[in-house]
Amino acid sequence: MTDAATIGFVLLGGMALLLAIGAPVSISIALPSAVCMVLVLGWDNGILTSAQRMFKGVDSFPLLAIPFFVLAGQIMNNGGIAARLINLAKVMVGKTPGPLTQTNVMANMLFGAISGSAVAAAAAVGTTMSPMQKKEGYDKAFSAAANVASAPAGMLIPPSNTLIVFALASGGTSIGALFMAGYIPGILWALSCAVVVWWYARKRPELNATSWTPFPVVVKTFLQALPSLTLVVIVIGGIVAGKFTPTEGSAVAVVYALLLSFLYRAIKVSDLPHILYTACRTSSVVIFLIGVSSIMSWVMSFTKIPQLMAESLFGWTDSKVVVLLIMMVLLLIIGIPLDPTPAILIFTPIFLPIAIDFGIHPVHFGIMMVFNLSIAVISPPSAPVLFVGAQVAGARLEAVIARLMPFFLVLIAVLFLVVFVPELSLWLPRLTGLI
């Protein structure tokens, strides 16, 4: 009962069944993986090896970057940084049609890049921008849709916990290379949302700004936001220049964000226990998922499930284009019921070997995978960013979904560009000597 087909059926079928009945994702991964380990090695060795693989999966220095970046994001969410970035975004968009919604898009890109969380960006920026847009006569559902659609840009623009998870799940892809690779796709994501907003607002002159922001105000706003933007420069610049590792950079981000928040007088010492608790709770979920996914990865490697799937695909088609299309569709479907972290942990060991066999660079595949899953997190019915965006705007979910459709179409078009033009992902890492 230990042939690869049987193990694959128990593993993937068991996960699908547990997810379908509403079991937690971590249990849905851990239980079938442990059962398969027992089927392969026997009861005693299977249980012992499962425990060893869980420990080895989390015994990783690069993994420390995740709790540190999560903590930095929590500090910034409470540290008065969002308001300064929103003000900067507002002066940057100028007299672009629909300036307040364009500000929402730009602020999500800036804040998401710093906090690394689409949900945090949608909540922090949406809470500030939604009342302003409502007061100026913007359609509530469209404003919420723009906020939801632009929030995941921060999952691609570094520092990104999602890219760190892919680096760990892929067996050692350079985190620095993935960070640099995320810039162009992330900016394209935000620009595509801005195009949709422009298309919507160009026929509504009543929503347009009547004058440019005075230059002294622009300078003052930029200087106020500069310390927040400097965080990204310090962390990413230090990683690319080789001054410190991504893990050390994440610790630097925590210290810098804490000092900045105290300087802004936005948090007090009494706020730190709650911030630490929230960050610890978020990080523990991710780390536990990584631990149990290590059992699954070992089972897949031992039974050669990815190789068998690759051989099946090679036997069915030798077209790289067809394989990429299949992966895109599967990832979009997979990402709707699953959050990005478990989706990456489950399917990277399956898809990455196939992608490499078809000549796809691991860094390019990582960006393609995260871009797919970023679209999935705003796709109904299971979409945390969508729910948060609709809630903070006070809009009906059905109306927001209807307004999201143009954004979906444009983002799918950009996804095709990212998938079939590898240099959009690989040019910056090559330029900086990271690949």
C-alpha positions as CSV (number, residue, x, y, z in Angstrom):
1,M,0.0,0.0,0.0
2,T,3.0,2.3,-0.4
3,D,3.0,2.9,-4.1
4,A,3.2,6.5,-5.2
5,A,-0.4,6.5,-6.7
6,T,-1.9,5.3,-3.4
7,I,0.2,7.7,-1.3
8,G,-0.7,10.6,-3.6
9,F,-4.4,9.7,-3.4
10,V,-4.3,9.6,0.4
11,L,-2.3,12.8,0.7
12,L,-4.2,15.0,-1.7
13,G,-7.6,13.4,-1.3
14,G,-7.3,13.6,2.5
15,M,-6.4,17.3,2.4
16,A,-9.2,18.0,0.0
17,L,-11.7,16.1,2.2
18,L,-10.6,17.9,5.4
19,L,-10.7,21.3,3.8
20,A,-14.2,20.5,2.4
21,I,-15.6,19.7,5.9
22,G,-14.1,22.9,7.3
23,A,-11.1,21.6,9.2
24,P,-8.2,24.1,9.9
25,V,-5.7,24.3,7.1
26,S,-2.9,23.2,9.3
27,I,-4.8,20.0,10.4
28,S,-5.8,19.4,6.8
29,I,-2.1,19.3,5.9
30,A,-0.7,17.6,9.0
31,L,-3.1,14.6,9.4
32,P,-2.9,13.2,5.8
33,S,0.8,13.8,5.7
34,A,1.4,11.9,8.9
35,V,-0.9,9.1,7.8
36,C,1.2,8.8,4.5
37,M,4.4,8.9,6.5
38,V,3.1,5.9,8.6
39,L,2.1,4.1,5.4
40,V,5.6,4.6,3.9
41,L,7.7,3.9,7.0
42,G,5.5,2.0,9.5
43,W,4.0,3.3,12.7
44,D,7.0,3.9,14.9
45,N,9.3,5.2,12.2
46,G,6.5,7.2,10.6
47,I,5.6,9.1,13.8
48,L,9.2,9.7,14.8
49,T,10.1,10.9,11.3
50,S,7.0,13.2,11.2
51,A,8.1,14.9,14.4
52,Q,11.7,15.2,13.1
53,R,10.5,16.8,9.9
54,M,8.4,19.3,11.7
55,F,11.3,20.4,13.8
56,K,13.7,20.5,10.9
57,G,11.1,22.5,8.9
58,V,11.1,25.4,11.4
59,D,14.8,25.1,12.4
60,S,15.8,27.7,9.9
61,F,17.6,31.0,10.3
62,P,15.9,32.6,7.2
63,L,12.5,31.6,8.7
64,L,13.1,34.2,11.5
65,A,12.5,36.9,8.9
66,I,8.8,36.1,8.9
67,P,8.0,36.9,12.6
68,F,10.3,40.0,12.5
69,F,8.6,41.4,9.4
70,V,5.2,40.5,10.9
71,L,6.1,42.4,14.0
72,A,7.4,45.4,12.0
73,G,4.1,45.4,10.1
74,Q,2.1,45.4,13.3
75,I,4.2,48.3,14.7
76,M,3.7,50.3,11.5
77,N,-0.1,49.6,11.5
78,N,-0.3,51.2,14.9
79,G,2.5,53.8,14.4
80,G,0.9,56.6,12.4
81,I,2.7,55.6,9.2
82,A,-0.5,55.0,7.1
83,A,-1.7,58.6,7.4
84,R,1.6,60.0,6.1
85,L,1.8,57.7,3.2
86,I,-1.8,58.5,2.3
87,N,-0.9,62.2,2.3
88,L,2.1,61.5,0.1
89,A,0.0,59.4,-2.3
90,K,-2.5,62.3,-2.6
91,V,0.0,64.8,-3.7
92,M,1.6,62.3,-6.1
93,V,-1.6,61.6,-8.1
94,G,-2.2,65.4,-8.6
95,K,-5.1,66.1,-11.0
96,T,-5.4,62.6,-12.3
97,P,-9.1,61.7,-12.9
98,G,-10.6,60.3,-9.7
99,P,-7.8,61.7,-7.5
100,L,-9.1,60.3,-4.2
101,T,-9.5,56.8,-5.5
102,Q,-6.1,57.1,-7.3
103,T,-4.8,58.1,-3.9
104,N,-6.3,54.9,-2.4
105,V,-4.5,52.8,-5.1
106,M,-1.1,54.6,-4.6
107,A,-1.4,54.5,-0.8
108,N,-2.1,50.7,-0.9
109,M,1.0,50.2,-2.9
110,L,3.2,52.3,-0.6
111,F,1.7,51.0,2.7
112,G,1.4,47.4,1.5
113,A,5.0,47.4,0.5
114,I,6.0,48.5,4.0
115,S,3.5,46.4,6.0
116,G,3.7,43.3,3.7
117,S,0.0,42.6,4.2
118,A,-2.9,43.0,1.8
119,V,-5.5,42.8,4.6
120,A,-3.6,45.4,6.7
121,A,-3.4,47.7,3.7
122,A,-7.0,47.4,2.8
123,A,-8.1,48.0,6.4
124,A,-5.7,50.9,7.2
125,V,-6.0,52.8,3.9
126,G,-9.6,52.0,3.4
127,T,-10.6,53.2,6.8
128,T,-9.1,56.6,6.1
129,M,-10.0,57.0,2.4
130,S,-13.6,55.6,2.3
131,P,-15.2,58.5,4.3
132,M,-13.3,61.1,2.2
133,Q,-14.5,59.5,-1.0
134,K,-18.1,59.2,0.2
135,K,-18.1,62.9,1.1
136,E,-16.9,63.8,-2.4
137,G,-19.6,61.8,-4.1
138,Y,-17.7,58.8,-5.2
139,D,-19.6,55.6,-5.7
140,K,-19.2,53.6,-2.4
141,A,-19.0,50.2,-4.1
142,F,-16.5,51.3,-6.7
143,S,-14.3,53.0,-4.0
144,A,-14.3,49.7,-2.0
145,A,-13.5,47.7,-5.2
146,A,-10.5,49.9,-6.0
147,N,-9.3,49.5,-2.4
148,V,-9.7,45.8,-2.5
149,A,-8.1,45.4,-6.0
150,S,-5.0,47.5,-5.2
151,A,-4.3,46.1,-1.7
152,P,-2.5,42.9,-2.8
153,A,0.3,44.9,-4.6
154,G,2.1,44.8,-1.3
155,M,2.3,41.0,-1.5
156,L,4.7,41.4,-4.4
157,I,6.6,44.6,-3.5
158,P,9.2,43.8,-0.8
159,P,9.6,43.1,2.0
160,S,7.0,40.4,1.4
161,N,6.4,37.5,3.8
162,T,4.7,35.6,0.9
163,L,7.9,35.6,-1.1
164,I,9.9,34.5,2.0
165,V,7.5,31.5,2.4
166,F,8.0,30.6,-1.3
167,A,11.8,30.8,-0.8
168,L,11.6,28.3,2.1
169,A,9.1,26.0,0.3
170,S,11.2,26.0,-2.8
171,G,14.3,24.7,-1.0
172,G,16.5,27.7,-1.0
173,T,15.6,30.2,-3.8
174,S,17.3,33.5,-3.0
175,I,15.1,35.8,-0.9
176,G,17.0,38.8,-2.2
177,A,16.4,37.8,-5.8
178,L,12.7,37.2,-5.1
179,F,12.5,40.6,-3.4
180,M,14.0,42.4,-6.4
181,A,11.9,40.3,-8.8
182,G,8.7,41.5,-7.1
183,Y,9.1,45.2,-7.8
184,I,8.1,45.4,-11.5
185,P,5.1,43.0,-11.2
186,G,4.0,44.8,-8.1
187,I,4.2,48.2,-9.7
188,L,2.4,46.9,-12.8
189,W,-0.4,45.6,-10.4
190,A,-0.9,49.1,-9.0
191,L,-0.7,50.8,-12.4
192,S,-3.3,48.5,-13.8
193,C,-5.7,49.4,-11.0
194,A,-4.9,53.1,-11.6
195,V,-5.9,52.6,-15.3
196,V,-9.3,51.2,-14.3
197,V,-9.9,54.1,-12.0
198,W,-8.9,56.5,-14.7
199,W,-11.3,54.8,-17.1
200,Y,-14.1,55.0,-14.6
201,A,-13.5,58.7,-13.6
202,R,-12.8,60.3,-17.0
203,K,-16.5,60.5,-17.7
204,R,-17.2,62.0,-14.3
205,P,-15.6,65.4,-14.2
206,E,-17.3,66.2,-10.9
207,L,-14.8,63.8,-9.3
208,N,-11.7,65.5,-10.7
209,A,-9.4,67.8,-8.8
210,T,-9.8,71.5,-9.7
211,S,-6.2,72.6,-8.9
212,W,-2.7,71.2,-8.3
213,T,-1.3,70.9,-4.8
214,P,1.0,73.9,-4.0
215,F,4.6,73.0,-4.3
216,P,5.5,73.9,-0.7
217,V,2.8,71.5,0.5
218,V,4.2,68.8,-1.8
219,V,7.7,69.2,-0.3
220,K,6.4,69.3,3.2
221,T,4.3,66.1,2.7
222,F,7.2,64.3,1.1
223,L,9.5,65.2,4.0
224,Q,6.9,64.0,6.5
225,A,6.6,60.6,4.7
226,L,10.3,60.3,3.9
227,P,11.3,58.5,7.2
228,S,8.6,55.9,6.5
229,L,9.8,55.3,2.9
230,T,13.4,55.2,4.1
231,L,12.6,51.9,5.9
232,V,12.2,50.1,2.5
233,V,15.4,51.7,1.2
234,I,17.4,50.6,4.3
235,V,16.1,47.0,4.4
236,I,16.1,46.2,0.7
237,G,19.2,48.3,0.0
238,G,21.1,46.5,2.8
239,I,20.0,43.1,1.5
240,V,20.9,43.8,-2.1
241,A,24.3,45.4,-1.1
242,G,25.1,42.4,1.0
243,K,25.3,44.4,4.2
244,F,22.9,42.0,6.0
245,T,20.8,39.0,5.3
246,P,17.0,39.2,4.9
247,T,16.7,37.9,8.5
248,E,19.0,40.6,9.8
249,G,17.1,43.1,7.6
250,S,13.8,42.1,9.2
251,A,15.3,42.8,12.7
252,V,16.5,46.2,11.5
253,A,12.9,46.9,10.2
254,V,11.5,46.2,13.7
255,V,13.9,48.5,15.4
256,Y,13.5,51.3,12.8
257,A,9.7,51.0,12.8
258,L,9.6,51.1,16.6
259,L,11.9,54.2,16.8
260,L,9.8,55.9,14.1
261,S,6.5,55.2,15.8
262,F,7.8,56.5,19.1
263,L,9.1,59.6,17.3
264,Y,5.7,60.1,15.8
265,R,4.2,59.6,19.3
266,A,1.7,57.3,17.7
267,I,2.3,54.4,20.1
268,K,3.1,54.1,23.8
269,V,5.0,51.5,25.8
270,S,1.7,50.3,27.1
271,D,0.7,49.4,23.5
272,L,3.6,47.0,23.0
273,P,2.1,43.9,24.8
274,H,-0.9,43.9,22.4
275,I,1.3,44.5,19.4
276,L,3.6,41.7,20.4
277,Y,0.7,39.4,21.1
278,T,-0.9,40.1,17.7
279,A,2.4,39.6,15.9
280,C,3.1,36.4,17.8
281,R,-0.4,34.9,17.0
282,T,0.0,35.7,13.3
283,S,3.6,34.4,13.1
284,S,2.8,31.2,15.0
285,V,0.1,30.2,12.4
286,V,2.6,30.7,9.6
287,I,5.4,28.8,11.4
288,F,3.2,25.9,12.3
289,L,2.0,25.6,8.7
290,I,5.6,25.5,7.5
291,G,6.4,22.8,10.1
292,V,3.5,20.5,9.0
293,S,4.2,21.2,5.4
294,S,7.7,19.8,5.8
295,I,6.1,16.4,6.5
296,M,4.1,16.7,3.3
297,S,7.2,17.7,1.3
298,W,9.2,14.7,2.6
299,V,6.4,12.3,1.6
300,M,6.2,13.8,-1.9
301,S,9.9,13.6,-2.3
302,F,10.2,10.1,-1.0
303,T,7.4,8.8,-3.2
304,K,8.4,10.9,-6.2
305,I,5.0,12.4,-6.7
306,P,6.2,15.6,-8.4
307,Q,8.3,13.6,-10.8
308,L,5.4,11.3,-11.7
309,M,3.2,14.4,-12.3
310,A,5.9,15.9,-14.5
311,E,6.2,12.8,-16.5
312,S,2.5,12.7,-17.0
313,L,2.5,16.3,-18.2
314,F,5.5,15.7,-20.5
315,G,3.6,12.7,-21.9
316,W,0.5,14.8,-22.5
317,T,2.1,18.0,-23.8
318,D,5.6,19.3,-24.5
319,S,4.4,22.9,-24.8
320,K,5.7,25.3,-22.2
321,V,2.8,27.6,-23.0
322,V,0.2,25.0,-22.3
323,V,1.9,24.0,-19.0
324,L,2.1,27.6,-17.8
325,L,-1.6,28.0,-18.7
326,I,-2.5,24.9,-16.8
327,M,-0.6,26.1,-13.7
328,M,-2.2,29.6,-13.9
329,V,-5.7,28.2,-13.9
330,L,-4.9,25.7,-11.1
331,L,-3.3,28.3,-8.9
332,L,-6.2,30.7,-9.4
333,I,-8.7,28.0,-8.4
334,I,-6.5,26.7,-5.5
335,G,-6.0,30.2,-4.1
336,I,-9.7,30.9,-3.6
337,P,-10.3,28.4,-0.7
338,L,-6.7,28.6,0.5
339,D,-4.7,31.5,1.9
340,P,-1.5,32.2,0.0
341,T,0.8,30.7,2.7
342,P,-0.7,27.2,2.8
343,A,-1.2,27.2,-1.0
344,I,2.5,28.0,-1.5
345,L,3.6,25.4,1.0
346,I,1.3,22.7,-0.5
347,F,1.8,23.2,-4.2
348,T,5.4,24.6,-4.6
349,P,6.9,21.1,-4.0
350,I,4.5,19.8,-6.7
351,F,4.7,22.5,-9.3
352,L,8.2,23.8,-9.0
353,P,10.0,20.6,-10.2
354,I,7.6,20.6,-13.2
355,A,8.3,24.2,-13.9
356,I,12.1,23.7,-13.8
357,D,11.8,20.7,-16.1
358,F,10.1,23.0,-18.6
359,G,12.9,25.6,-18.3
360,I,11.2,28.1,-16.0
361,H,13.5,29.9,-13.6
362,P,12.5,29.4,-9.9
363,V,12.5,33.1,-9.3
364,H,10.1,33.7,-12.2
365,F,7.9,30.8,-11.1
366,G,7.8,32.3,-7.6
367,I,6.6,35.7,-8.8
368,M,4.1,34.0,-11.1
369,M,2.8,31.9,-8.2
370,V,2.4,34.9,-5.8
371,F,0.8,37.0,-8.5
372,N,-1.8,34.2,-9.1
373,L,-2.5,33.8,-5.4
374,S,-2.7,37.6,-5.0
375,I,-5.6,37.7,-7.5
376,A,-7.2,34.7,-5.7
377,V,-7.2,36.6,-2.3
378,I,-9.6,39.2,-3.8
379,S,-11.7,36.5,-5.6
380,P,-15.1,35.5,-4.1
381,P,-16.4,33.5,-2.3
382,S,-13.4,33.1,0.1
383,A,-11.6,36.4,0.0
384,P,-10.4,38.1,3.2
385,V,-9.3,41.3,1.5
386,L,-12.7,41.6,-0.2
387,F,-14.6,41.2,3.0
388,V,-12.4,43.7,4.9
389,G,-12.6,46.2,2.0
390,A,-16.4,46.0,1.8
391,Q,-16.7,46.3,5.6
392,V,-14.6,49.4,6.0
393,A,-16.4,51.1,3.1
394,G,-19.8,50.1,4.5
395,A,-20.8,48.7,1.0
396,R,-22.8,45.7,0.1
397,L,-20.6,42.7,-0.8
398,E,-22.6,42.0,-4.0
399,A,-22.2,45.5,-5.2
400,V,-18.4,45.5,-4.6
401,I,-18.0,42.2,-6.4
402,A,-19.8,43.7,-9.5
403,R,-17.5,46.7,-9.4
404,L,-14.4,44.4,-9.1
405,M,-15.0,42.8,-12.5
406,P,-13.1,45.4,-14.6
407,F,-10.1,45.1,-12.1
408,F,-10.1,41.3,-12.5
409,L,-10.0,41.6,-16.3
410,V,-7.0,44.0,-16.3
411,L,-5.2,42.0,-13.6
412,I,-5.6,38.8,-15.5
413,A,-4.1,40.6,-18.5
414,V,-1.1,41.7,-16.4
415,L,-0.8,38.1,-15.1
416,F,-0.3,36.9,-18.7
417,L,2.4,39.5,-19.1
418,V,4.2,38.4,-15.9
419,V,3.9,34.7,-16.9
420,F,4.9,35.0,-20.5
421,V,7.5,37.8,-20.3
422,P,10.0,36.4,-17.8
423,E,12.2,39.4,-17.9
424,L,9.6,41.4,-16.0
425,S,10.6,39.3,-13.1
426,L,14.2,38.5,-13.8
427,W,15.6,41.8,-15.2
428,L,16.1,43.5,-11.8
429,P,17.6,40.4,-10.0
430,R,20.0,40.0,-13.0
431,L,20.9,43.7,-13.0
432,T,21.8,43.6,-9.3
433,G,23.7,40.3,-9.7
434,L,21.4,38.3,-7.5
435,I,20.9,35.6,-10.2
